[in-house]
Amino acid sequence: MLVKKTVTIYTARCNDGVRLSEITRCEHPSTRAMRMVDDTTRFLLVSVGKKVEDHVLRQTLSHWIHEGIEIDPECYRFLGFTESQVKEGKLMFFREDHEWTVERLLPSLGNLAPIYLSYGYGKYSARLGLSFSSTRESINILSEVALQIPDLFAADGSVHTDGCGIMRDSIAVRLCTEHDLPSDTTVFQIRRGGIKGLLVRYPDAEFERLCGRGSRRGWIAYRPSMLKYDGGPTILEINNHNAHPVPARLNVQFMLLLLSLGVPIQVFRRLLQDQLDIVGRILTDREHALRYIKGELDAGIEDVFNQSIYNMLLAQHDLSEPYVRHRLQTFQKTQYETLRRKMCLRIPDSCYLFGVVDEAGVLGPDEVYINLPNRSGVLVRDVVVARNPSYHPGDIRRLRAVDHPSLRHHRNCIVFSRTAPRSIPDTIASGDLDGDMYFVCWEPTLLPPTTMKPLERVPALSATQNTPRQLRSSTRELSGMPHAAVETFMQLRFNRLLGKMANEWQRQAEKTPMLANAQLPLQLAPLIESALDIMKSGEDLAKLDKHFKRLCTRYAPTSPDDFISPIEVLRSMIPAADISSPRPLVCDPSLILENEDPLLWREYTAEAKRVMPQFNGSLREAIQLDRESDTSGVASASLHDPCGRLPRHSDQVRTDYQSRYFGGGSLEALRCQRIRASAWYYYGYSKQKEAFAWLGERYLNEIKSLSSNGYRPIMYVGARNASAQARPSPRSRIVREDSGATLVEQPAPARVDRRVGDLTMDTDVDEQDSVPAHKRSSFSTGCSARRGADNEVPDTIQDRPRGGCPREPERRSQPEPPCVSVITHPKPREPVAANYDVPCARPSGHSWRITGANGTARHYMCYQCGFRVCEKKANGFWAPFSAVFAELMSNDPPQITVPPSPPCTRQRLVSSRTSSPAPSSRFSHQGPGRILVPTVVDEGPASYEDTDVEDSDNMSIYHSATEEQYCPQQPKPPSPRRSSVAHSSSDLPSFGGSSHISRISASSRSDASTPICSPRQVSSRRISKNATTEISPSQEAHQATPSTVGDVTSPNPPLVSRNPKPSHPVVSEVDPCPRSSAHSWSTKGSNGSVRRYTCKLCQLVVKERKYGFPEVWKPEY
């Protein structure tokens, strides 16, 4: 799935319509506008309460829009609001300075002023939302490779291709590779400047045929119906994509429409009873509970609450355990209430699919093509197609799914015909093809025996013309935008009218035997569609409300005395939730680890006695704030409501305490947190405080899993929420490929090839099966608190390092390698798979740094002695792959200059701007293959800070032998310089050969020591700002010159593909820094097409732009 990033912005609430409160930093989905600025905390999102009086809010809004909001000492200016934000009562503000202003930001998003002048502020806000929708930045699509092709119109003027473009197959492959999407992804929902819609994947030859002459250079082809405004960034942004569909659900509207078309109520009785049988067995049947909750997660309801229950069940907790039973009862109650309110019935033979058009024109007027490789294959039968929401019986279409060989490249989408006299998507609740999802059902019993003529609709104006000119008002001027913004927000905030209409439609449809065919529901259907699109249409809300009241008075139906609504009949089948009285909290003996480390257990029990009153107090205050927020009408979310945007205070308190006390870390910290979770569980249950007792839920699940598996190694594979954890190893055993579930099972006996240097060890995983879990953990941790009275142990927890036991001065040699699970240690900060009996050159021991990582392997290097270790995932565990000190580069004895540094692990050097320089070790590429050689760069004194390296491409400082083909004329590395301080070869570990360490000087135009033409350069943040550099003749001869800038035929072209995000200028001539020996570059203000470099010392600004095809870096003056 597409993993979208988040950024940090400020949020605030205005409950009384005057004053702001609860100004906090919150995570927000990354958007185009937020990626363009240098600091995302410039954005402030203000939520207004529902119960604020109109005249008070109008006055406050006018002041905010004209004067801004002052939050000492900053001023935030009004930026606007989007269509989704105004429905939730939210506005955006922006903090300005000399570099970024609202006047600079808005034009960079595109030419939006004509939208306001032509349609008004409502449609302007909807188009502004394109820059504030959650997207993932992808490749740059220049105008030369973005082709425009004409729309295809039906006979009645409707548009068959409304919002649907095409993409070359080779570009789709590139997108799938770059964003780790399934290789069979065929539909991409995209944004590019003012372009919005779908791009459908076509073979290159078919793409060129559809685009016509001159299309060989094209990458994508869009249509006029996709272009909402001119200008904007050319970076392609992915909003969504098609995937293997899961079963869909019915709702009350669909059920009423199907009943109106003749589907018997007995069909819905059977479907509801099947679902109730499963929900009723959740408390007593683990397998049924797992299957049902998995269906909730598969349907996209991936909230923390459901995921937590799913993990507990997989960990084999007893269903009678008080906290587990309470959670299951809460889940069961929520399911009954949701069924009673929404009637969301699961339909196994159904799904939601993106709609696309048949470009080839091979489908008949009422034919569709549906290919579901992981479900039913190519469907050849009658299907029901609908769109949510729908309020007219004609919106339910019965179409014929057929097979056609020329459409086999379409997968996991529904292909509509272009030969119909009217656009088929337009007949389905006024749908289009810019990203609408269509309900498709092939359950035979749900096929309606009769159909109804679709509702007549006027074709959308935006689909038939590119730039709207006819609607431009002669009296509307840009100076009136502030007043228009106030009026639009006051009129449309929370949009209560739409909810009133929808509720009245359902109430009136249930009052008469004609259901949705009654006169009033039929008259309300087009009115509801107008309310749905009122932001873009600019219709007067007051007139719409008046028309609605007039219809209700004129067509008010009378219900027969003996008539009972079929929906009420179905609701009567749903039982009340069985919420029994709370049981006394009794500990599960398998979760008590007191015997594993009695001393540590007692200390954490004493800690729980101190922390629990603080937690209970914070939780009590948070619950009170949540009640006040609910009373004021400000929307908030909870673990039970994944649709909410703002997290509830009570949930935030729990998250904060979990991060503080169970936030992971080193192996020692993880082991101690595991014992802390057990001790807190015991103490919390003794005080009947289950919320506190389960703060260490993750570790309690692990403990229970080991206990239920006979204390043998367990294997966790993936997670229900793909964004929550790393992707599982390709070699992991998975029961179902498409489930993505968190599995807990015993791994099969396997021979793991463990290589440490030249030594190979065959270890049978089952050899440790009989070893208890706590002894098996001690192989790798070796905590000093476990070694008895011979070691000095602190008396109190305050004497320990935060989150773990005291660090032992020297790790002992262990008799056998540990067995470390990938799930319990997803991102280790040091080697964990084996005990490497290689002493460090420094007496303080190894100080590890992560030099590279991806989804399957992690590379570590001791920055004091150069010892390198690579560990990979194998069968759910970390296994050693290689361990070497350095590659054999020459026959000379190894020489190294090691800086004086404190004996502190898992920290990185942060260069300082003061004091005199001192040598320190760094890394650079040298020679072919994956060879990493420490280099020496002179730099100033170092300070230390904790850091965490994420698994991303930015971590890697390798380039492989296959990448050398792009640098064919790379000069031979210069001869190494000997450091003035050296160790003898006996001080260094060896693995069958000697090694040597070279000094590579930095470029005069860069502050980073990087090899010439290296596809992946060492990040400049790893090099000191005070580094003294000198250029060797061989390097200077190969520096880029203005004559070769942008020349792809030059020996070393500055290709963007090799260096997509440089940390310093790569082609520009830069004068030396007057304040230091080297520039200290910052890339704030960069975007997808231009890199902006600003020296932090002398404020020099350099810009370089992507240019040409293939893209190269070019200076921008």
N, C-alpha and C positions, 0 to 999 in steps of 0.2 A: 504494500500500500504506500501511497505518497505520504511521506513524513514531513509535515510542515513545521517550520521553526517558530519560536516565540521570541518576543522582545519585551523590554521593560518600559512601561509608560506610567504616568501618574493618573490616578482615578480619584474622584471626589463625589460626594453626595450633597444634594441640596434638598433637605427634607421640608424646610419651611418656606422655600422660594426666595430666600434672601441670603442666608449665610451658608458657606461651604463647611462641610465636616468630613471627617474620616479621609483625609488626604493621604493616600498611601501609594506605594509603588507596587504595581501588579504586572503579571505576565499577560501579554496580549498577542494574538496571532500576528505573525509578520506580514506586512502589507507593502505594496509598492512604494507608497509615500513614506513610510517609516524607514524603508531601506535606503532612500535617497539622502536623508539628512545624516549628519555626523553623530547625533545623539538622540536616541528614541525617547528619552525622558523629556524632550521638548514638548511632547504631546500630552495633553490633559483631557481626560474624558469625564464629563460631569453628568451625573444621573439626577434627574429631577423627580421629586415625589409625585405620585398620582393625585394626591389630595390637596395640592397647592392651589389656592384660589387663582382664577384667571387674571384678574387685574393686578395682583401682586406679581405673578410670574411675568406678565407682559412688561411691567415696568423694570423688573430685574433683567430680563432678556435685552431690552433696549439699552440699558446701561452696559451690560456685558459686551454687546456687539459693537458699541461705539467706543467704549473706554477700555475694554478688556477686564481681566481678573487679576488683581494684585495678590500675590502670595509672597510675602517678604522673602527676599528683596526683589523677586522676579515679577514680571508682568506677562500674562498670557493673553494673546489676542485671539479673537473669534476666527475660527477656520472654516466652520460649516458643520453639516451633518449629512448623513447618508439616509437612504430609504429605510434600511433596517434600524438605524439608530433613532430616527424620529418615532418609529413605532414603539420603541422602548423608552422614550423620553430622555435621550442622551444628546449632548452637543460636544463638539471637538474644539479645543483651543490649542494655541501654538506659542511657545516661548521664543521670542525673537532676540537677535543680537546683531552685531555688525556683519556677520557672515550669512545668516539665514533669516529671512523675513517671510511673511505671508505672501507679499507681492512677488517674491522670488519663487516660492514653493509652488503656488497654484499654476502659474504658466508652465512650469516644468512638467506638470502632470498632463498637459494637453491644452488645446484651444477650447475651453469650456464656455467662454463668454457668449458665443453665438447661441448656445443651447438656452441660456437664460433669456437672451433677447427674443428668441423665437418661441419658447414654450413656457417660460417662467421659472421660478425658483424650485418648484417641485421636481421637474424633470432634470434641472441642473443638479439637484442633490442626488437623484438616482444615478446620473452619469458620474458624479464625483465619487460615488460608491465603487466604481471600477478600480480606483486607486487605493481603496481602503478595504477591499475584500481579501480574505486570507488566501495567499498564493505562494507558490514555490518558484523562486527565480531560476530560470534555465538559460538556454543559449541565446545569443544575440542574432536576431533576424533582421538584417539590413533591408533597406527598401529595394535594393537591386534583386534580392532573392525572394521577396514577398510579392506575389503576383495577385492581381485582381481579376476574377472571372465573373461573368454575369449571373444573376439569379435566374431561376427557372420558375415561370409563372403558370398558374392553372388558368382554365378558361374563364373563371369568374373573377380573376384578378388576384386571388390569394397566391401566396408564395410557397412553392414546394420546398425550397431550399432556405427558408428563413433561419439564419443563424448557423448554417452548416457549410464548412469549407473542407478542403482536402489537404493532405500532407504526403510528402514523398516517403516511401518505406525506409530508405536509408536514414532519413532524419528521425523517423520514429524509433529506429533501432538505437540511434544515438541518445535519444531522450530516455528510453528504457534503461540503457546502460548507465547513464549519468545519475538517474534518480532511483535506481534499483527497483524498477517496476517489472512486473511479469513480462516475459518476452512476447506474449500473445496479446498485449494491450493494443487495441485498434482505434480507440476513441479517446481524444484528449480535450478536456474543457479548458480553454486558454483565455488569456488576456495578453494584448500587445498594444500598448498605447491606447487608442480609442477603439481597438478591435476587440470584440467579445463574441464568443460562440464555441463551436466544436470544430476540431480538425480531425478528419477521418483518414485513417491510414490506407494508402493504395500502393500497389507495386509501382516501381519507378516508371516502367513502360506505360502503364495505365495512367499514371499521373501526367506524363507528358502528352498522352493522347487527349485527356480531358482538358488540359490547359491550352493545347494548341501550339501554334508556331512560337518559337522563342522561349519555350518553357524548360529547356535543358538546364538553364542556370537557376531555375526556381526551386525553392525549398518547400514553401507552403503556398497555398492559394486561398484567398478569402473572397467573400462576396460583399456587395454593397450593403446587404441587410445586416452584416456583421460590424460595419463601421459606424460607430455611434458618434464620434467626433474626430477631428483631425489632430495630428501631433501626438506628443507623448513619447515616452521611452520606447526603444525598439527591442528591448529585452523580452523574450517570450516567457510568459509566466503560466505555470500550470495550476489550475484551480482544482481539478478533479480528473479522473480517468475511469474507464470502465474496468470492471473486474469480474471474477467469477461470482454470479449472483446467488443470493440466499433466498429461502422462501419468504414471501411477502405476507402482508396481513390485510384483512378487510377492516373497514371502519363503518361507523353508523351511516354515513352518506352513501357509500358503496352498497351497503346492505339494503337501504331503502330504495335505491335506484334499481337494484337487481330484483327486489320483491315487486317493484312497480312494473317490471318487464316480464313477470310471470315465473320467476324462480320460486319453487315451493318453500315454505318456511321449514319443512322437515329437513331440508338440506342444511340449514343453519343450526337447527337443533342438534343434528349429528356432529357437526364441526365443533360446536360449543361444548357438547358433552365430552368429546374426546379430549379437549383441552382441560376441562374441569377435572377429569380423572387424573391427569398428570399432576396438576397443581395440588390436588388433594393428597397425593402420595409423597409430596416433597418432604414432609416431616419424618417419614418412616422408611423411604426407599432412596438410598444414595444414588443409584444409577439413574432413576427417573429424575431426581433433582439435578444431577449433573447434566443430563440431556436437555432438560428444560432451560436451565440457566445458560447453557451453551447456546441455545437458540436465541435467548435474549441478547447475548453478546454478538452472535453472528448477525443479528438484525441491526447492529450499529448502536445498541444501547449499552455502550461500554463505559458505564459509570463506575466509580470506585467501589460503591456498595456491592454491586453484582459481582465485580471481579474479586472482591474480598471473600464473598461467600463461596465462589467457585474454587478459590485457592484452598479454603478451609476444607471443603469436601474432598478435593484431591489429596490433601495431606492426611486423609483418613481420620479426622477427628470424629469422636463418637457423636452421633446425632442427638444423644441425650445430654451431651455436655451443655451446661446452662447457657453459656454465651452463644454457642453455635445454634442451639435450639431457638434462642431469642432472635437471632438474626434470620433464621429460616422462617420463623413465625412472622416477622416483619415483612420479609419478602413475599410470603404467601398472602398476607393482608393487602400489600400493595398490588399484587396481581389481581385479586378479587375486585378491589376498588377500580383498577384500570379497566378491567373487563366490564364492570357495571357501567362505567362512565363512557367508555369509548367503543366497547364491543370489538376490540381488536383481535379478531380470530385469525389464527395461523392457517395458511393454506399451503400445504406441501407442494402442490403442482402450480406454483406461481412465483413471480419475481418482479423486481423493478429493473428496467433497462433504459439506457440512453436511446433516444430516437435519432436515426440518420436517414438520408435519402438514397434512393436507388439511382445513382448517377447514370447507369447504363440503360435504364428504361426497360428492363426485361420483365418487371412485375406488372400484373394486371391491376385494374382500378381498385379492387377490394382485396388485394393480396399483400402479404408481408413476408419477410424472410427473417427467421429466428434460428440462430445456431448457438447452442449452449453445450460446448464440449464436455464440461464437467457435470452436466445434469442429464438432459435427455437427448443431446445431440441436435441434429436438425429437426425441427418440428414440422410435421406434415399433418395438420389437423385444423379444426376450427379453434380459435382462441378469442378470449375477451380482452379488449384493450381499453384502458381508462387512464385518467390522469387526476391527481389529487391537488386541489379539491375539485369536486364535480357536484353540480346541483341540478342538472337537467337530465332526464332519461335519455335524450339523444347523445349525451356525452359518453355513454357506454356503447362501444362499437364491437360488433362481432365480425371478425375478419378471418380470412383463410390463410394459414401459414403454409407456404410451399417451399420446395427445394429447387435450387437452380445452381448449376455448377459454376457459373461466372460470378456468383456472390459468395463463394466459400471463404474468401479472405475476410469477410465480416464475421466477427465472433463476439458473443456476449453483448449484443445490441439488437434492436429491432429496426429493420430496414423497411421504410414506407415507400409506396409506389409514387412515381412522378407522372403517371399517366391518368390519374383520377381527375375528373372534372373540377374537383375542389380539393385543396390541400387537406390530406387526412389528418395531420396533427392539428390543423385549425378547427376541425370538427370535433376534436376531443378537448372540450373545455378551453377552447382558444389557445391551444398549445403551439409550440414552435420547436425548432431544433437547435436552440442555442445552449442546451444543457438540461432541458426538461427530462424528468424520469417518468416512464410510462409503466403502469401496472399491467402485467401480462399474465393471464391465467388460462391454463389448459385443463383444469378440472372439469370433467364432462358434466357433472351435476350442476355446475354454476353457469353453464352456457344458457343465456336467456332464450326462451322459445320465440319471443317476439322482439322486434327492434322499433325504434322511433326515429323520425327524421331529426338530424342534428339541428341545433339552434342556429338561425341565420345571424351571422356576425359580419361587421364591416371590417375589411382587411386593415391590418395595422399600417398606419401612415409611415412609421419608421422603417417598415419593411419594403416600401415601394419607392422611397427616395433617399438619397444620400444626405444632402444638406437641406434641412427644412427652411423654406423661405416663405411659404404661403401664410404661415401662422405668425410671422413676425409682427409684433405690435409696434405701431409708430410712436406710441407714448411711453414705451418701456425703455429705460436708460439704465446704464450700469450704476449710476449714482443711487438708484433706488433699491439696490440689492439688500442693504441692511434692513430696510423696512419690510421687504418681501420675505426675508428670512424669518423675521419675527412672526409675521402673519401665517406663513406656511407651517412653522413649528406649532403655534398655538392652535391652528386648525386641525392638524393631523397627528399630534402627539397621542400615542397609545391607540388611536383609531378605534374608538369604542363602537362606532357605527357598524363596522364590519362584523364584529362579534354579535351585535344585536340582530343583524339581518340573518346571520347563519343560524343562530339559536331559534329565531322565529320560523325560519324555513323548516328546521327539524321538528319543531313543536307542531306546526300546521300539517306537515306531512304525516305525522303520527296520529292525527285526530280524525282522519277520514279513511275509509276503505280504499280510496283511490291513491292514497299515499302520495308519491311525488308527481302523479299525474293530475292532482287537484289543481284548481285554477290559481290559487294564491302561490303555491310553490313554483308553478311554472312562470308566473309573473315576477317572482322574486329572483329567479336564477340570473337573468341579465343584469339586474340591479346589483346583485352580489359581485358579479364580475367587474362592474364599474367601480365598486368600492375597493376591490382588490387592486385595481390599476389606477386609483385616483391620484397617486403621487406623480405618475408620468402623464396622465391625461389632463391634469389641471382642472378637473371638474369641480364645481362648487359643492362643498360638503353639505352646506345648509340646504341647497335645492335637492340634493340626493336624499337627505333625511326627510324632507317634506314629502317627496314622492313616495318614500317607503311608508310613511304613516298613512298617506292617502290610500295606498294599496291594501294595507292591513284593515282599514275601515271598510273598504269597498268589497273585498273578497273574503271577509272573515267567515270560515266554514263552521258548520254546526256538526258536532260529532254524534252519531247514533248512540243511543243509550247502551245497546248491547255490544258495541264495538270495543275491542281491546287491541291496542297497538301491538303489532308483531314484535317490535323491539322490547316492549314491556314484558311480553311473554318470555322472550329470551332472557331478560334481566331477572325474572323471577326464578330462573333455574340456577342462578349464581348464589351459593350459600354465603353466610357471614363467616368471617375469619375466626378461627378458634384460637383466641388469645387467652391462654391459661394464666393463672396467677404465677408471678415470678417464683422460680424455684430457688432454694438456698444455694449459694455458690460453693461448690465442692470441687477441690482441685483434682485434676487428672494426674495420677501418680507418674505417668510417663513424661510429664512436662517438668518435673522437679529434678533439677540437676545439682542438688546439694552435695551429693557424694563426689561429684566430679572435681569440685574445688571448694571445700568447706569454708576456708578463710575468705575467698572472694565472694562466695555466696552470702556470708554474714555481712560483709561490707556493703554489698548491693541491697540487702534487706534493710540495713540502716539507712542507706541512701533513699530507698523508697519511702521510708517513714518521714524523711524531710521533704521530698519532692511532691508527694501526693497531695498535701494540703495546698501547695502552690498551684498544682494542676487543677484541682477541684475549684479553687477560687477563680482562676482564669476561665475555666469552662463555664462557671456560673455567670460571670459577667458577660461572656460571649453569647450565651443563650438569651440573656436579657436584651442585648443589643439586637439579636436576630428577631426577637419579638417586637422590638420597637421599629425595626426596619419593615417587618411585615405589616405593622399597623399603619406606618406612613405610606405604604404602597410602593416602596422602592424595590425593584426586582432583585432577587438574590437567588443563589443556587445552593444546593446541598448535595450530599452524597446520594440522595434518593432522587434528585432532580437534575439529570445531566443536561437538560436543555437550558438551564440558567447560565448567565454569563458571569455574575459576580459571586465569588465563593462566600459561603456563610462563615460568620465569625467562629462558630463552634467547630466547624471543620478545620479552619485555619489554626486554631489552638492545638488541635490534635496533631496536625501536620508539623507545626513548629516543634512540639515536644518530641515527635518521632525523629525529626532531623537533628535535634540537639543531642539526644541520647542513643539513637539507633541509626545514625547516619552513615555507617560503614567506615572504611578506612583500611588500615593495614591488617594483616592476618591476626596480629595480636589484638587489635581493636575489635575485629569481628568475633573472635572467640570470647572476649570479655563481654561484648554486647549480647552474645548468646546467653551467657550466664545471667547477665542483668535482666534479660527478658524473662527468664525463668523465675528469678528472685522477685521481680515486680509482680509477676503473675500470682505467685504464692501470697505475697503481702496484700495485693489488691483483693484477692478472694477472701482473705482472712478478715478484711474490713468491709466486705460486700460491695466493693467498688469495681465493677467489671470494666468500665471505660478505661480506668487507669491500668487495670491488670493486663489488658490486651494492647497496650501501646507497642509492645514488641511482637506484634502479630506475625511479622515475617519470620522471625526466629522461632517462634512457637510452632509455626507450620513446619519448619525444617526439623525441629526436634521430634515432632509427632511423626513425620514421615520416616525418619530413621527408626523410631521405635516400632512403627507398624511394619517396617521392612526387615525386622530381625537385626537391626544395627548393621546392616550391610549398606554399601554405597547406593545412593539413590541418584536418579537422573531427572532433572527438570529440563523440559524442552519447550522453548518459546514461551508465549503468554497469549492469553486471549486478546489483550490489547497490544497490538504490534508496536505501537509507539512507546510502550512502557519499558520494554527490554530490548536487548540486542537480538538480531536475527539468529536463529539456531544454526549450528554448524551443519554443513551439507551432509556430513557423515553421521549425524545423529539419527537414532532410530525413532521414527514417528509413526504412530499408528495410522493416522489419516493425513494425507498430504494437505488437504484443504482445511483441516480443522484448526491448525495453528494453536492448539490448546496447550495449556501447561500440563505436562504429564509427569507423573511420579511413578517410577518403576525401577526394577532391578536390572542393571545392564547385563547383557549377555557376557559370558566369559570371553575375554579377549586378550590377546598377547599384544601389549603395548611396547613398541620399539622405542626405548628411551636412550637417546644419544647425548652424551656429555663429552664434548671434545671428540677424541678418538675411541672412547670407551662406549660400548653398546651393551645395554642391559635388557633382557627380556623379563618383563614383570607380568605375572598372571594376576589380573584384577581380583579373581576369586580367592587369592591367597589371604586377603584381609577380611574375608567374609565373617570369620569367627571372632574378629577383634571388636571389642565394644567401641562405640562411637567416640567416647571421650578419650580413649587411648589412641585411637586413630587420629584424632585432632592434634594430640600432643606431638606427633611426629614432625609437624611443620611449624607449630607455634613455639613450643619450648618456653612457655611463660614462666617467669621466675617465681610467680606465686604458687606454682605447682611443685616446686622442688623441695619443699619441706623446710626444716629449721636451719639448714645449712646456708640458706640465702637470706639476705635481709629483706624483709617485706614491710612496706609502709603500714602504719597502724590505721590510717584513715584513707578514705577514697580521695580526699583533697590532695593527698601526697602523690597520687598517681597521675600520670599524664591523662588528659581529658579523653574519654572514650576508650580507655584500655588499661592494661597492666604496665608496670614499669618496664622500660626497655632494658633487656639484659645486655651486659657489656660485650659479650662475645658469644656468637651462636655456636652451639656444640655440633659436632659431627653426628649425624643421625644414622642409624643402622640401615634404614631403607627409605626410599622416597615416599612422600606423602601422597594421599589420594584426595585431591582438591576438586570440588564440584565447580562447574562453570557458573551455575546459578547463584551459589553462595558467594562466589568471588568473580563477578562478571568482568570487572576491570581492575585487576591487581595493580598495585603500584610498585611491586618488586617481584622477582621470580618466586613462584610458589610450587612448581611441579616437581622439584627435586632438590636435594641438598648438594650444592656445588662446593666440594671441598677444595676450593681454590682461594688461598689467602689474598687479601688486598695488599697492594704496595704500601698503603698507608696503614699505620697501626690502628686507626679508628674503625677500620672495616669498610666494606663496600658502601658506597653512596649511589643508589640506583637512580637512573633517569630513563624515562620512556622515550625511545628514539623513533618508534614507529609502531603503528597498530592498525588493524582492520578487523573485520568480523570474525576472523579465524585465528589470528596470530598476534602476539605482542612481542616487541623487541625491547630489551633492556640493555643499558650500558652503564657501567660504573664510571663516573666522570673523574675518578681519582686514579684508577689504574688501567682503564680501557677494556676491562673484561666485559664481553658481550654475550648475551643469552637470548635465545629465541624459544618461545613456548607456544604451542598450538593446541587447539581444542581437538580432543579425540574421544569419541563415545561419551560426551558430556563431562569430561574431565580435562584439566590442564595437563599436557604431556610435554616433556622437554624435547625440543627439536634439534637444537645445536647450541654449543657453548664454546666460544673461541676467544682468545685475547686479541689477536689481530691477524690479518692475512699475511702470507709470506711475500714480502715485497722486495727484500734484498737479503744478502748474506751478512749484512752488518748487524752488530748487536743492537738490541732495542734501546732507544733513548727517549726519555720523556721528561718534560718539565711540569711538575705538579704544583698548583698553587696551594698556599696554606689555607685550610678551610676547617671549620668546626666539624666534629664528628656527628653530623646531623643527616639523617636519611630522608628521602622523599621530599627534597626541597630543591629549588632551582636558584641559580645566581641571577640577581637583578642588579644591573650595573648602576653605579653611582656617578654623579657628575663632578665629584670633588676628590681631593687628595691625589696622590701620585699613582701612576699606573703600576700594576703588578701583573705578572703572567697568569693566565688561566687556560684551562683546556677547553677546546671546542671541537666540532666535528665538521668534516667536509668530505666530498666524494673524490675518489682518486682511482684511476684505472678502470678497466672494464668490469662488468658483473656487479653484483651487490656487495661492494667492498666499502666499508665505513672506517675511515682512518681519523683518529683524533688529531687535531691541529692545535697550534698554540697561537693565541692572539693576545697581545698586550692590552690590558685594560685596567681600569681603576679599581679601587676597593669594592668589594661585593657586599651586598646585603642579601638577606634571605627571606623568602616568603613561601608559604605553602601554595601548591598549584595542583591542578588536576588536568590531565591531558585526555581529551575526548577521542573516541575512535572516529577519525575523519581523515580525509585526504591531506589536510593541512598538517597532520602529525608527522607524516612520513618525510624523511630526509634521505630517501634512497632514489636511485634510478637504476634500472636493470640493464642487463647487457643488450636486451632487445631495443632499448631506447637509444643506444649508442648509434644506431643507424641514422638517426636524425642529426647527428653531429659528426659527420665523416671526417672533417678536417680538424678535429680537436687536437691541439698540440699535445705532445707528450708532457706529462707533468714535470715541473722543474725539479731539479735535484734537491733533496731534502737538506735543510739547514739543521745543524746540530744545536741543541739547546745548551746554554752555558751550565745548566745544572742537570745532572743525569744520575740515574740509578744503574747499578750493575745488573747484568742479565739474571743474576741469581735472585734479585729482589722481585722479579716478575714471574707470573705463571706462564708456562709454555705448554703448547699442545703440538708437539712434533715439529716445530719450526720456530723461527725467530720472526720478529715483526719490527717495524720501524714507524716512527711518527714524524710527520713532516710539518713544516710551517708554510701555510699558503697565505700570501698577502692579499689585502683587500684592494678592490679597484678604486681608482681616484675619484670615480663618480658614484661610488656606492659605499655604504657603511657596512656592507655584509661581505664576508669572505666566502665567495661562491665560485665554483669552477665555471669556466667559459662554456656557454651553450649547454648548461645543465638544465634538463627539462623541469626539474623540481629543485629550486634553490633553497638554501638554508634561510629560514626566516630571519629578518633583520633584528627581531627582538631577542635573538639568542646571542647577538654580538654586542660588545660593549660600545657605548656611545663615545668613550674616550680612547678607543683602540687606535694605536699608532700603526699606520699601514705604509707599505711600499709596494710598488708594482714591479714585477719581474719583466724583463724584455719580452719573453714569450707571451706573457699575458697582455702587455700593452699593445703588441702587434695585432692582437685579435679583438681589441675593443671595438664596439660599434661606432661608426662615424656617421656624420650627417649624410654622406653620399650613399650609404647603404641602408639608410632608414626606410623601412617599408619595402625593400627590395627582396622579394621571395627567392630570387635566383642567387643572392649573395651567399657566401660560404656559411655564414651563421645568421640566418634571418631571424628577427625577433618575433617568432610566431606566437600568437596568443594561445594556441593549443598547448604549447610547451610550458608557458608561464602565464596562466589565466589571471592570477591575482598577484602581481609583483608587490613586494613590500618596499621597493625603492625604484627610482627611475632606471629604465633599462636602455633607452635610446637617446635621451636628451643630454646635451652638453651642460654640465652643472659646475659652477664656480666653487672653489673650496669654501668651507664654512669659516667665516671670520671669527667665530667664537669657540671653535673646537677643531680638533684635527680631522673630524669627520662629521657629516650631517647625521642628525637623528630624525629619521623620517616618520611622519604620521600620515596614514591614508584616510583620515576622516574626510568626508565629503565626496568620496568616490561613488560611482554607480556602475551599472552594467556595461557602459560603453566608454567611460572616461575614468582614468585613475588620477586622483589629485594627491600630490605629495607635498606636505608642509613640514619644513624643518622646525623642530621644537626649539632649537637654539637661536637661529637667526631669522626665523619666519619666512624663509625663502619658499616660494610656491612654484611647483613644477606640475604641468599637466601633460598626460599622454593619452592618446585616443586609439581605439581599435579601428583599423582601416583595411579595405580591400578584401579580396577573396583569393586564397585563404587569408584570414585575418592576421595582421601584423600590428605591432605597436608603432605609433607614429607621434612625434611631438606635436603638441598643440600650443601655439604661441598666442 
